[in-house]
Amino acid sequence: MKVHITSLLDEELNKDAVRFLKLLKDFDEPLLDKCTTHSKLSTITWVFTIKSNYSLSGAGYGNVIE
């Protein structure tokens, strides 16, 4: 059963639930207009995994992101 985020946002939810559901919408949004293989969420997850695997500092992580 697929749940549509937009239908959940129409229901009466607390502020934190609405914020969380809006963040989940990024899962379906492409990273770039012409990029259909990666979403914003998948890219963030991939970069954060690299940060964790290589124990990058916050400054090092920031440099990679820039």
MOPAC internal coordinates of N, CA, C and O (Angstrom, degrees):
PM7 1SCF
backbone

  N    0.0000 0     0.00 0     0.00 0    0    0    0
  C    1.4481 1     0.00 0     0.00 0    1    0    0
  C    1.5218 1   109.02 1     0.00 0    2    1    0
  O    1.2310 1   120.40 1   -58.37 1    3    2    1
  N    1.3104 1   116.85 1   121.63 1    3    2    1
  C    1.4619 1   121.33 1   179.88 1    5    3    2
  C    1.5194 1   109.37 1   -93.11 1    6    5    3
  O    1.2310 1   120.88 1   -50.92 1    7    6    5
  N    1.3280 1   115.93 1   129.08 1    7    6    5
  C    1.4579 1   121.18 1   179.05 1    9    7    6
  C    1.5180 1   107.82 1  -100.83 1   10    9    7
  O    1.2310 1   120.75 1   -50.65 1   11   10    9
  N    1.3025 1   116.18 1   129.35 1   11   10    9
  C    1.4530 1   120.64 1   179.16 1   13   11   10
  C    1.5242 1   109.62 1   -88.68 1   14   13   11
  O    1.2310 1   120.98 1   -56.12 1   15   14   13
  N    1.3121 1   115.73 1   123.88 1   15   14   13
  C    1.4610 1   121.81 1  -177.80 1   17   15   14
  C    1.5178 1   110.71 1   -59.48 1   18   17   15
  O    1.2310 1   120.13 1   138.51 1   19   18   17
  N    1.3311 1   117.36 1   -41.49 1   19   18   17
  C    1.4651 1   119.80 1  -176.89 1   21   19   18
  C    1.5171 1   111.30 1   -63.19 1   22   21   19
  O    1.2310 1   119.53 1   144.98 1   23   22   21
  N    1.3260 1   118.50 1   -35.02 1   23   22   21
  C    1.4626 1   119.59 1   177.88 1   25   23   22
  C    1.5232 1   110.77 1   -69.64 1   26   25   23
  O    1.2310 1   120.24 1   146.30 1   27   26   25
  N    1.3296 1   117.15 1   -33.70 1   27   26   25
  C    1.4641 1   119.94 1   176.94 1   29   27   26
  C    1.5233 1   111.02 1   -68.69 1   30   29   27
  O    1.2310 1   120.46 1   145.21 1   31   30   29
  N    1.3387 1   116.72 1   -34.79 1   31   30   29
  C    1.4594 1   119.82 1  -179.57 1   33   31   30
  C    1.5225 1   111.70 1   -67.62 1   34   33   31
  O    1.2310 1   120.33 1   156.12 1   35   34   33
  N    1.3310 1   116.97 1   -23.88 1   35   34   33
  C    1.4624 1   120.56 1   178.77 1   37   35   34
  C    1.5259 1   111.77 1   -75.83 1   38   37   35
  O    1.2310 1   120.29 1   159.81 1   39   38   37
  N    1.3256 1   117.06 1   -20.19 1   39   38   37
  C    1.4618 1   120.47 1   178.94 1   41   39   38
  C    1.5255 1   109.91 1   -77.46 1   42   41   39
  O    1.2310 1   121.12 1   -16.35 1   43   42   41
  N    1.3131 1   115.46 1   163.65 1   43   42   41
  C    1.4575 1   120.19 1   179.37 1   45   43   42
  C    1.5229 1   109.14 1   -80.46 1   46   45   43
  O    1.2310 1   120.70 1   -75.63 1   47   46   45
  N    1.3176 1   116.27 1   104.37 1   47   46   45
  C    1.4561 1   122.59 1  -178.47 1   49   47   46
  C    1.5211 1   109.35 1  -122.88 1   50   49   47
  O    1.2310 1   120.90 1   -20.95 1   51   50   49
  N    1.3244 1   115.88 1   159.05 1   51   50   49
  C    1.4552 1   117.84 1   177.19 1   53   51   50
  C    1.5248 1   109.82 1   -72.92 1   54   53   51
  O    1.2310 1   120.99 1   -14.54 1   55   54   53
  N    1.3114 1   115.70 1   165.46 1   55   54   53
  C    1.4644 1   122.52 1  -174.39 1   57   55   54
  C    1.5315 1   112.08 1   -58.37 1   58   57   55
  O    1.2310 1   119.69 1   138.79 1   59   58   57
  N    1.3199 1   118.19 1   -41.21 1   59   58   57
  C    1.4629 1   121.55 1  -179.21 1   61   59   58
  C    1.5274 1   111.75 1   -67.14 1   62   61   59
  O    1.2310 1   120.25 1   141.29 1   63   62   61
  N    1.3223 1   117.13 1   -38.71 1   63   62   61
  C    1.4626 1   120.84 1   179.11 1   65   63   62
  C    1.5217 1   110.49 1   -65.16 1   66   65   63
  O    1.2310 1   120.24 1   138.01 1   67   66   65
  N    1.3134 1   117.14 1   -41.99 1   67   66   65
  C    1.4642 1   121.31 1   178.96 1   69   67   66
  C    1.5241 1   109.81 1   -63.48 1   70   69   67
  O    1.2310 1   120.14 1   135.82 1   71   70   69
  N    1.3150 1   117.35 1   -44.18 1   71   70   69
  C    1.4667 1   121.50 1   179.24 1   73   71   70
  C    1.5303 1   110.73 1   -60.85 1   74   73   71
  O    1.2310 1   120.54 1   135.44 1   75   74   73
  N    1.3215 1   116.56 1   -44.56 1   75   74   73
  C    1.4572 1   121.60 1   179.43 1   77   75   74
  C    1.5268 1   111.31 1   -62.84 1   78   77   75
  O    1.2310 1   119.98 1   135.57 1   79   78   77
  N    1.3190 1   117.64 1   -44.43 1   79   78   77
  C    1.4615 1   121.06 1  -179.33 1   81   79   78
  C    1.5277 1   111.57 1   -65.37 1   82   81   79
  O    1.2310 1   120.23 1   144.98 1   83   82   81
  N    1.3152 1   117.16 1   -35.02 1   83   82   81
  C    1.4624 1   120.00 1   176.56 1   85   83   82
  C    1.5260 1   110.61 1   -66.43 1   86   85   83
  O    1.2310 1   120.39 1   142.99 1   87   86   85
  N    1.3237 1   116.86 1   -37.01 1   87   86   85
  C    1.4633 1   120.08 1   176.04 1   89   87   86
  C    1.5249 1   111.29 1   -64.50 1   90   89   87
  O    1.2310 1   120.44 1   142.93 1   91   90   89
  N    1.3188 1   116.76 1   -37.07 1   91   90   89
  C    1.4596 1   120.68 1   179.68 1   93   91   90
  C    1.5248 1   112.46 1   -65.88 1   94   93   91
  O    1.2310 1   120.29 1   155.36 1   95   94   93
  N    1.3221 1   117.04 1   -24.64 1   95   94   93
  C    1.4635 1   119.55 1   178.57 1   97   95   94
  C    1.5283 1   110.75 1   -61.03 1   98   97   95
  O    1.2310 1   119.88 1   153.82 1   99   98   97
  N    1.3384 1   117.83 1   -26.18 1   99   98   97
  C    1.4567 1   121.25 1   178.09 1  101   99   98
  C    1.5231 1   111.91 1   -62.16 1  102  101   99
  O    1.2310 1   120.13 1   157.90 1  103  102  101
  N    1.3076 1   117.36 1   -22.10 1  103  102  101
  C    1.4598 1   120.32 1   179.48 1  105  103  102
  C    1.5288 1   111.42 1   -58.29 1  106  105  103
  O    1.2310 1   120.58 1   143.40 1  107  106  105
  N    1.3233 1   116.49 1   -36.60 1  107  106  105
  C    1.4615 1   121.18 1  -177.50 1  109  107  106
  C    1.5233 1   113.36 1   -92.10 1  110  109  107
  O    1.2310 1   119.63 1   167.20 1  111  110  109
  N    1.3186 1   118.31 1   -12.80 1  111  110  109
  C    1.4558 1   120.12 1  -177.55 1  113  111  110
  C    1.5245 1   110.22 1   -81.89 1  114  113  111
  O    1.2310 1   120.41 1   -48.33 1  115  114  113
  N    1.3391 1   116.83 1   131.67 1  115  114  113
  C    1.4628 1   118.88 1   178.14 1  117  115  114
  C    1.5218 1   111.19 1   -66.99 1  118  117  115
  O    1.2310 1   120.99 1   -27.48 1  119  118  117
  N    1.3140 1   115.70 1   152.52 1  119  118  117
  C    1.4554 1   120.76 1   179.03 1  121  119  118
  C    1.5225 1   110.73 1   -62.66 1  122  121  119
  O    1.2310 1   120.77 1   134.04 1  123  122  121
  N    1.3211 1   116.14 1   -45.96 1  123  122  121
  C    1.4658 1   122.55 1   177.10 1  125  123  122
  C    1.5286 1   107.96 1  -131.32 1  126  125  123
  O    1.2310 1   120.53 1   -16.37 1  127  126  125
  N    1.3221 1   116.59 1   163.63 1  127  126  125
  C    1.4647 1   119.78 1  -177.97 1  129  127  126
  C    1.5276 1   112.82 1   -55.32 1  130  129  127
  O    1.2310 1   120.10 1   138.57 1  131  130  129
  N    1.3255 1   117.42 1   -41.43 1  131  130  129
  C    1.4588 1   120.73 1  -176.26 1  133  131  130
  C    1.5295 1   113.18 1   -93.87 1  134  133  131
  O    1.2310 1   120.04 1  -179.87 1  135  134  133
  N    1.3194 1   117.52 1     0.13 1  135  134  133
  C    1.4641 1   121.62 1  -177.22 1  137  135  134
  C    1.5291 1   109.27 1   -98.26 1  138  137  135
  O    1.2310 1   120.47 1   -67.92 1  139  138  137
  N    1.3121 1   116.70 1   112.08 1  139  138  137
  C    1.4635 1   119.98 1  -179.00 1  141  139  138
  C    1.5229 1   112.61 1  -105.31 1  142  141  139
  O    1.2310 1   120.22 1   173.43 1  143  142  141
  N    1.3294 1   117.19 1    -6.57 1  143  142  141
  C    1.4668 1   119.19 1  -176.04 1  145  143  142
  C    1.5250 1   113.35 1   -93.80 1  146  145  143
  O    1.2310 1   119.65 1   162.76 1  147  146  145
  N    1.3215 1   118.27 1   -17.24 1  147  146  145
  C    1.4625 1   120.89 1  -178.28 1  149  147  146
  C    1.5191 1   110.73 1  -129.97 1  150  149  147
  O    1.2310 1   121.29 1   -43.19 1  151  150  149
  N    1.3251 1   115.13 1   136.81 1  151  150  149
  C    1.4587 1   120.76 1   175.74 1  153  151  150
  C    1.5265 1   108.91 1  -100.28 1  154  153  151
  O    1.2310 1   120.94 1    -9.19 1  155  154  153
  N    1.3178 1   115.81 1   170.81 1  155  154  153
  C    1.4706 1   119.84 1   175.93 1  157  155  154
  C    1.5253 1   109.95 1   -59.64 1  158  157  155
  O    1.2310 1   120.97 1   136.40 1  159  158  157
  N    1.3201 1   115.75 1   -43.60 1  159  158  157
  C    1.4605 1   120.13 1  -177.66 1  161  159  158
  C    1.5247 1   111.85 1   -65.79 1  162  161  159
  O    1.2310 1   119.97 1   138.00 1  163  162  161
  N    1.3313 1   117.65 1   -42.00 1  163  162  161
  C    1.4611 1   119.38 1  -179.09 1  165  163  162
  C    1.5268 1   110.78 1   -65.51 1  166  165  163
  O    1.2310 1   120.36 1   144.65 1  167  166  165
  N    1.3218 1   116.92 1   -35.35 1  167  166  165
  C    1.4583 1   120.71 1   179.29 1  169  167  166
  C    1.5234 1   111.19 1   -69.61 1  170  169  167
  O    1.2310 1   120.35 1   135.93 1  171  170  169
  N    1.3142 1   116.93 1   -44.07 1  171  170  169
  C    1.4658 1   120.77 1   178.04 1  173  171  170
  C    1.5234 1   110.21 1   -61.49 1  174  173  171
  O    1.2310 1   120.58 1   137.26 1  175  174  173
  N    1.3308 1   116.50 1   -42.74 1  175  174  173
  C    1.4574 1   121.01 1   179.42 1  177  175  174
  C    1.5233 1   111.18 1   -62.90 1  178  177  175
  O    1.2310 1   120.48 1   136.93 1  179  178  177
  N    1.3286 1   116.68 1   -43.07 1  179  178  177
  C    1.4649 1   121.65 1   179.82 1  181  179  178
  C    1.5325 1   110.98 1   -62.22 1  182  181  179
  O    1.2310 1   120.19 1   133.62 1  183  182  181
  N    1.3303 1   117.24 1   -46.38 1  183  182  181
  C    1.4619 1   120.68 1  -178.66 1  185  183  182
  C    1.5344 1   110.36 1   -67.62 1  186  185  183
  O    1.2310 1   119.89 1   140.72 1  187  186  185
  N    1.3191 1   117.82 1   -39.28 1  187  186  185
  C    1.4627 1   120.57 1   178.83 1  189  187  186
  C    1.5306 1   110.80 1   -66.27 1  190  189  187
  O    1.2310 1   120.09 1   145.11 1  191  190  189
  N    1.3285 1   117.42 1   -34.89 1  191  190  189
  C    1.4640 1   121.13 1   176.29 1  193  191  190
  C    1.5210 1   110.47 1   -63.18 1  194  193  191
  O    1.2310 1   120.37 1   137.98 1  195  194  193
  N    1.3349 1   116.91 1   -42.02 1  195  194  193
  C    1.4623 1   120.62 1   176.75 1  197  195  194
  C    1.5255 1   109.95 1   -61.49 1  198  197  195
  O    1.2310 1   120.46 1   137.02 1  199  198  197
  N    1.3450 1   116.73 1   -42.98 1  199  198  197
  C    1.4720 1   120.48 1   178.62 1  201  199  198
  C    1.5224 1   110.12 1   -58.52 1  202  201  199
  O    1.2310 1   120.63 1   134.46 1  203  202  201
  N    1.3057 1   116.40 1   -45.54 1  203  202  201
  C    1.4626 1   120.68 1  -178.29 1  205  203  202
  C    1.5240 1   112.28 1   -68.85 1  206  205  203
  O    1.2310 1   120.14 1   135.53 1  207  206  205
  N    1.3230 1   117.34 1   -44.47 1  207  206  205
  C    1.4690 1   121.16 1  -177.37 1  209  207  206
  C    1.5210 1   112.57 1   -63.47 1  210  209  207
  O    1.2310 1   120.25 1   146.54 1  211  210  209
  N    1.3127 1   117.13 1   -33.46 1  211  210  209
  C    1.4601 1   120.92 1  -176.56 1  213  211  210
  C    1.5296 1   112.98 1  -106.88 1  214  213  211
  O    1.2310 1   120.52 1  -168.97 1  215  214  213
  N    1.3221 1   116.62 1    11.03 1  215  214  213
  C    1.4760 1   122.94 1   177.50 1  217  215  214
  C    1.5317 1   112.12 1    49.21 1  218  217  215
  O    1.2310 1   120.86 1  -133.94 1  219  218  217
  N    1.3247 1   115.96 1    46.06 1  219  218  217
  C    1.4572 1   120.08 1   178.53 1  221  219  218
  C    1.5216 1   109.94 1   -69.90 1  222  221  219
  O    1.2310 1   120.94 1   -37.44 1  223  222  221
  N    1.3178 1   115.81 1   142.56 1  223  222  221
  C    1.4540 1   120.21 1   175.48 1  225  223  222
  C    1.5306 1   108.52 1   -72.97 1  226  225  223
  O    1.2310 1   120.88 1   -10.26 1  227  226  225
  N    1.3063 1   115.93 1   169.74 1  227  226  225
  C    1.4578 1   120.47 1   175.96 1  229  227  226
  C    1.5197 1   111.31 1   -59.55 1  230  229  227
  O    1.2310 1   120.40 1   140.78 1  231  230  229
  N    1.3308 1   116.83 1   -39.22 1  231  230  229
  C    1.4656 1   121.49 1   179.29 1  233  231  230
  C    1.5344 1   110.24 1   -68.02 1  234  233  231
  O    1.2310 1   120.31 1   137.95 1  235  234  233
  N    1.3186 1   117.00 1   -42.05 1  235  234  233
  C    1.4614 1   120.50 1   178.04 1  237  235  234
  C    1.5069 1   111.79 1   -64.15 1  238  237  235
  O    1.2310 1   120.84 1   139.57 1  239  238  237
  N    1.3098 1   116.00 1   -40.43 1  239  238  237
  C    1.4633 1   121.67 1   178.05 1  241  239  238
  C    1.5302 1   109.42 1   -63.48 1  242  241  239
  O    1.2310 1   120.75 1   137.25 1  243  242  241
  N    1.3227 1   116.18 1   -42.75 1  243  242  241
  C    1.4666 1   120.60 1   178.33 1  245  243  242
  C    1.5096 1   112.18 1   -61.01 1  246  245  243
  O    1.2310 1   120.52 1   140.31 1  247  246  245
  N    1.3339 1   116.61 1   -39.69 1  247  246  245
  C    1.4553 1   120.57 1   178.80 1  249  247  246
  C    1.5268 1   111.04 1   -65.40 1  250  249  247
  O    1.2310 1   120.14 1   140.86 1  251  250  249
  N    1.3184 1   117.34 1   -39.14 1  251  250  249
  C    1.4690 1   120.95 1   178.55 1  253  251  250
  C    1.5345 1   109.05 1   -64.51 1  254  253  251
  O    1.2310 1   120.05 1   136.58 1  255  254  253
  N    1.2962 1   117.51 1   -43.42 1  255  254  253
  C    1.4549 1   121.66 1  -177.85 1  257  255  254
  C    1.5314 1   111.29 1   -65.04 1  258  257  255
  O    1.2310 1   120.74 1   140.09 1  259  258  257
  N    1.3204 1   116.20 1   -39.91 1  259  258  257
  C    1.4786 1   119.28 1   179.88 1  261  259  258
  C    1.5005 1   109.77 1   -65.06 1  262  261  259
  O    1.2310 1   120.10 1   180.00 1  263  262  261

